[in-house]
Amino acid sequence: MTNAITILDGSMGQQLKLMGAPFRLPEWSALALMEGPDYVRRAHKAYIEAGAEVITTNAYALIPYHIGEERFASDAVSLADLAGRLAREEADAAGKRTVRVAGCLPPLFGSYRPDVFQADRAPDILSVLIAGQSPYVDLWLAETMSSIEEVETVVAALTGDARPLWLSYTLKDDHPDLADPRLRSHETVAEGVRAAVRLGAAAILFNCSQPEVMGEAVSIACATLRGLGADLPVGVYANTFPPMAEDTESNTGTAVLRPELDPPAYLDFARDWVERGATIIGGCCGIGPEHIAVLSRELA
């Protein structure tokens, strides 16, 4: 459709589970770093071979919420370093293709829950994740951000780091009005975009929500950026989960994936996002290399 589309990778946690990697709750995708890092390497390689131009480090679950306070204190820096190194090595092995590495900065106290965010603790956790991954990444990706407060905290933690910061919000996918998409905090998409521009983001994305809520968010984001005179790329990487309610506990079970969101169906959504102005496309939970291969072939 256009040569301007950047293709991201897809799910890490679900992909590791499908590959047979060490996987359980509460550690989620972090367990593979601890007990089977070669699986992480192979997952990165699968996405690169599928056509991903940006891969994200497997650092999403390297937080006390998933690995526990004691393990975070003793091992988080070394595990974050390993996550960064594995992604960097696979990106550098891509040969003539340029593959960038995004350093994952996740929600620190559980996905989808802005109500449990702890602003006083967040800087210390972020400093560990940043220090471990910093030698290896080309850009930072603050993903599954549920509120502007979370985003502001990430930006403060990266003070003095000149690398691009991509900010990715997760949206309420149980919101009754698709024409009025909201962040999980109930803040509007336009408010989130204005905050991202004010904070110096290099790109604005939406992730880890149902594909159905993403289209209007892209339209609003692009319109808001035009109104601000800001020329920033907009991106989407949706999941295949059913709607997540406000009181979802993200570490108590694995959500059932929607089988109808196969690669052709996901491509249909992606085409709509591109038509609305998105130029960065990938996948989140449940979106695998087979989806990314179709996106790469048809969009990039």
HELIX and SHEET records of a PDB file:
HELIX    1   1 GLY A   13  MET A   19  1                                   7    
HELIX    2   2 ALA A   30  GLU A   35  1                                   6    
HELIX    3   3 PRO A   37  ALA A   50  1                                  14    
HELIX    4   4 PRO A   64  ILE A   67  1                                   4    
HELIX    5   5 GLU A   69  ASP A   92  1                                  24    
HELIX    6   6 PRO A  114  VAL A  116  5                                   3    
HELIX    7   7 ALA A  122  GLN A  133  1                                  12    
HELIX    8   8 ILE A  148  ALA A  157  1                                  10    
HELIX    9   9 VAL A  189  ARG A  198  1                                  10    
HELIX   10  10 PRO A  211  VAL A  213  5                                   3    
HELIX   11  11 MET A  214  LEU A  228  1                                  15    
HELIX   12  12 PRO A  263  ARG A  276  1                                  14    
HELIX   13  13 PRO A  289  LEU A  299  1                                  11    
SHEET    1   A 8 THR A   6  ILE A   7  0                                        
SHEET    2   A 8 ILE A 280  GLY A 283  1                                        
SHEET    3   A 8 VAL A 234  ALA A 238  1                                        
SHEET    4   A 8 ALA A 203  ASN A 207  1                                        
SHEET    5   A 8 LEU A 165  TYR A 169  1                                        
SHEET    6   A 8 LEU A 139  MET A 145  1                                        
SHEET    7   A 8 ARG A 100  LEU A 105  1                                        
SHEET    8   A 8 VAL A  54  THR A  56  1                                        
END                                                                             
